[in-house]
Amino acid sequence: MSLEAVASQLRYRKDLLEMMAGVYGSRTVAVLQALRTAPSEYAIRVNMLKMDAEEVMEELRGEGVSCRLSEVAPEAVMIKVEGPFDVERQGKQVIARKGAAESVMMGSKLYGPGVLRTDGYRIGDRVYITDIHDHVVGRGVAVMPPKKTSEVAKGMAVDTKASIYRLPPLRESRLYVLGRIREQSLPAMMTSRELDPRPGETVVDMCAAPGGKSTAPRRAPPARKT
């Protein structure tokens, strides 16, 4: 496939693709497709001071969640990602910001701060959600008036009913509310362990937000206090 065809299909600028081709060569298209695809598993980090990973896994399985323990990080539980599913364009369009679109793609609701632009619709209408490149990530029902100004609205904007991939609503779970788990990618969990910081050293994280790596265990997590 030519760079022109890839640029048209994936809605990337041709000069950006040419730059990437200089690095990835024949793998460029595969790399771009992978960036639009969810992983087969989603990692959550267990607060080992409050609960063991085995206990978290058993509670999740009791709720019907397919998961397993990580082989490389004892504080990580890996949750199976379902999909991909076909999502049709139904109703009016809602364009989501990058991070919000990625969340909706995994089944999350769309909230006001994540809305970039909208078509005209009424509350209760069916809408479909896209990223800024017009790729459909989900569809649902509008529960907030269309965005008309630059003011950031708060609250849920779209109640997502279908998405390309699907995860259980982790932030609504008892484990999340009680601080037993949090979302964190497996590479982020391994960063502190591989860096192995020592007392007196200064570590500057140039990609820190919200700062989860700062609280990660440097070595194997300590045994939970009973």
VEXBAVEX-941820 format. One line per 8 residues: number of its first residue (from 1); for each residue x negated, y negated, z negated of C-alpha. Coordinates in pm, 1 decimal. Layout:
<pts>
NUM	X:Y:Z  ...
</pts>
This chain:
<pts>
1	0.0:0.0:0.0  -138.8:-341.1:97.5  -194.1:-618.1:-154.2  77.0:-817.9:22.7  326.9:-535.3:-28.6  227.2:-492.6:-393.4  255.2:-866.9:-454.6  606.4:-867.3:-305.9
9	725.7:-555.0:-489.6  582.4:-635.1:-832.7  607.2:-1015.6:-797.8  241.8:-1086.3:-871.0  37.7:-1361.2:-708.6  -183.1:-1233.5:-427.8  -493.9:-1415.2:-556.1  -449.2:-1246.7:-895.4
17	-419.5:-905.5:-729.6  -732.6:-971.8:-525.9  -918.8:-1054.3:-848.0  -793.7:-734.3:-1012.3  -883.2:-529.1:-704.3  -1240.1:-651.3:-740.9  -1245.4:-485.7:-1085.0  -1020.3:-180.4:-1047.9
25	-1055.4:-109.2:-674.4  -819.3:162.0:-551.7  -673.8:197.1:-903.9  -522.0:-153.6:-899.7  -166.2:-44.9:-812.0  -172.9:234.6:-1072.5  -292.9:-10.5:-1339.2  -13.9:-257.4:-1257.1
33	248.6:16.3:-1262.6  118.3:137.5:-1600.5  154.7:-214.4:-1743.6  527.9:-194.9:-1664.1  571.9:149.4:-1818.8  631.7:227.8:-2184.3  402.1:478.1:-2357.7  532.1:828.9:-2422.4
41	501.9:766.0:-2797.8  539.0:460.6:-3021.8  323.6:423.5:-3333.2  434.2:300.4:-3673.3  202.4:241.9:-3967.0  295.7:379.7:-4306.7  233.2:177.1:-4621.1  35.1:451.3:-4796.5
49	51.6:263.7:-5127.3  426.9:324.7:-5134.1  486.7:644.3:-4937.9  299.7:929.8:-4770.3  309.6:967.4:-4392.8  451.4:1319.0:-4431.2  741.3:1181.9:-4637.7  812.5:912.6:-4378.9
57	809.0:1169.4:-4100.1  1048.6:1399.6:-4284.0  1292.4:1113.8:-4353.6  1284.8:1006.9:-3989.9  1342.9:1362.3:-3874.1  1636.9:1381.5:-4111.6  1786.2:1087.7:-3918.4  1738.1:1269.6:-3588.3
65	1416.9:1092.7:-3482.7  1163.2:1299.8:-3287.9  821.3:1222.2:-3438.4  489.0:1369.6:-3546.8  179.4:1281.6:-3748.7  -114.4:1124.6:-3566.5  -431.2:1331.2:-3535.2  -662.9:1028.8:-3557.2
73	-500.0:795.3:-3811.6  -354.9:946.3:-4130.5  -137.7:635.4:-4184.6  28.4:666.5:-3841.3  351.9:838.9:-3740.2  411.1:876.3:-3366.4  771.6:843.3:-3245.2  881.2:985.6:-2910.9
81	997.0:728.4:-2655.0  1298.8:835.5:-2447.2  1333.3:735.6:-2083.0  1298.9:592.7:-1830.6  1667.2:535.1:-1757.1  1829.2:354.4:-1465.3  1981.7:20.2:-1564.7  2213.1:-148.6:-1317.4
89	2261.3:-521.1:-1264.2  2607.1:-584.5:-1407.3  2750.6:-931.1:-1466.1  2545.5:-1247.6:-1506.2  2167.9:-1265.1:-1543.2  1977.6:-1353.3:-1860.5  1603.2:-1410.9:-1819.5  1398.1:-1323.3:-2125.9
97	1053.3:-1437.9:-2231.0  769.3:-1186.6:-2200.2  766.6:-1048.1:-2554.8  1145.2:-1042.8:-2578.3  1176.8:-865.0:-2242.7  932.1:-597.5:-2359.2  1138.0:-546.2:-2675.4  1465.9:-522.5:-2483.2
105	1302.6:-271.2:-2247.8  1261.0:-46.0:-2554.2  1621.9:-94.4:-2667.9  1606.1:-399.1:-2895.7  1873.3:-669.5:-2909.4  1791.1:-1000.6:-2739.1  1776.6:-1296.8:-2977.4  1806.9:-1666.9:-2903.7
113	1434.1:-1760.7:-2922.4  1359.0:-1494.5:-2659.8  1598.8:-1639.6:-2399.6  1430.3:-1838.0:-2123.4  1718.3:-1907.3:-1881.2  2074.1:-1787.8:-1828.8  2349.8:-1785.9:-1571.1  2688.1:-1923.9:-1666.8
121	2897.9:-1672.6:-1857.4  3141.1:-1646.5:-2145.9  3091.9:-1480.2:-2481.1  3193.5:-1117.7:-2442.3  3090.1:-1097.0:-2075.2  2862.3:-821.4:-1952.3  2514.0:-942.0:-1864.0  2188.5:-789.6:-1745.4
129	1849.4:-891.5:-1882.1  1534.6:-939.3:-1673.6  1178.5:-1049.3:-1735.3  1034.8:-1356.3:-1563.4  949.8:-1143.8:-1256.3  1317.2:-1044.4:-1211.7  1258.4:-685.5:-1325.3  1567.9:-551.2:-1503.6
137	1487.4:-436.7:-1858.2  1835.8:-389.8:-2004.4  2201.7:-486.3:-2002.2  2455.8:-563.4:-2268.3  2725.9:-799.5:-2391.2  2674.3:-1173.6:-2447.1  2740.4:-1285.1:-2803.9  2600.1:-1639.7:-2773.0
145	2694.4:-1921.8:-2533.0  2469.8:-1967.7:-2226.1  2150.2:-2163.8:-2278.8  2195.7:-2520.8:-2149.9  1917.6:-2717.3:-2320.5  1558.0:-2670.8:-2430.5  1675.2:-2629.1:-2789.4  1595.5:-2284.1:-2929.9
153	1912.7:-2111.0:-3049.0  1900.1:-1874.9:-3345.4  2078.4:-1544.0:-3384.2  2158.5:-1261.2:-3145.5  2212.7:-1367.3:-2784.8  2281.3:-1030.2:-2620.7  2390.7:-706.9:-2784.6  2188.2:-458.4:-2578.6
161	2388.3:-154.3:-2468.0  2143.9:7.0:-2224.1  1769.9:-22.5:-2168.5  1499.4:135.1:-1954.6  1346.8:310.2:-2256.2  1491.4:391.2:-2595.9  1359.5:390.6:-2952.1  1547.8:421.1:-3280.7
169	1627.4:80.4:-3441.8  1328.7:90.9:-3678.9  1377.6:-258.3:-3820.7  1726.2:-164.6:-3932.8  1604.3:146.4:-4114.7  1577.1:184.0:-4490.7  1204.3:254.8:-4455.5  1141.8:-78.9:-4283.4
177	1358.6:-283.0:-4520.0  1174.3:-136.7:-4821.0  832.6:-207.7:-4672.2  741.3:156.6:-4618.3  664.8:117.8:-4246.9  579.1:-148.6:-3991.8  513.9:-153.3:-3618.2  147.1:-138.5:-3520.4
185	-21.3:18.2:-3220.4  -263.3:303.4:-3275.2  -563.0:107.7:-3132.3  -484.7:-179.4:-3372.6  -485.3:64.7:-3664.3  -822.2:202.8:-3559.7  -984.7:-138.3:-3517.4  -1066.2:-198.1:-3884.9
193	-1191.1:156.2:-3931.5  -1422.2:135.5:-3630.2  -1544.5:-211.8:-3725.5  -1613.9:-90.2:-4080.7  -1652.9:-440.5:-4237.7  -1873.1:-470.4:-4545.6  -1851.6:-701.7:-4848.0  -1996.1:-1043.6:-4765.8
201	-1938.9:-1015.7:-4389.7  -1718.9:-1262.8:-4202.0  -1487.3:-1115.4:-3941.1  -1303.2:-1341.5:-3696.9  -1007.3:-1186.8:-3513.7  -945.9:-1390.0:-3196.8  -615.9:-1209.3:-3135.4  -458.3:-1214.2:-3481.9
209	-80.9:-1231.9:-3515.6  82.3:-1157.3:-3748.8  -236.3:-1028.0:-3915.6  -162.1:-660.2:-3963.6  -520.0:-551.4:-3894.3  -635.1:-761.3:-4189.5  -446.9:-529.1:-4425.3  -546.7:-205.3:-4253.7
217	-754.9:49.3:-4449.4  -1127.0:37.9:-4369.1  -1154.8:409.3:-4426.1  -902.0:682.0:-4498.6  -609.3:531.8:-4696.6  -620.4:586.6:-5072.1  -395.6:840.7:-5236.0  -57.1:698.2:-5331.9
225	-12.9:623.5:-5700.6  251.4:835.6:-5874.4
</pts>
